[in-house]
Amino acid sequence: MRLTKRMNAAAISAALALAGSLAGCAQTTTMTYLPSGDTGFAINCSGSDASTTWAACYKQAGETCGAYGYDVVSKDADNGATAGGSVGGIFGANIKNRSMVIRCKQ
């Protein structure tokens, strides 16, 4: 029963994150399966605005797992490049690719 409640809470959090991403927010959370067979969540908080930092990823992870907490299974490097703009990079956006996979604690 406890696992079912946690999974329901996690599914609701993931749905809210998806709704937020459709509203223009860059963060997405997707349920996935880990190599161990356990379920986890892939969190993507890539983007160019100030709200897309690693802190945003960790906040999303906390909201996804709630009071149970989480373990970071994997985390991408903080890669980025200028996109758009002119030859000199004027008016370009510095896009950062940030994603991580987490597992909620039981």
Helices and strands as residue ranges (DSSP letters): H 2-22, E 28-33, E 39-44, H 54-65, G 66-68, E 70-75, E 79-83, E 93-97, E 99-104
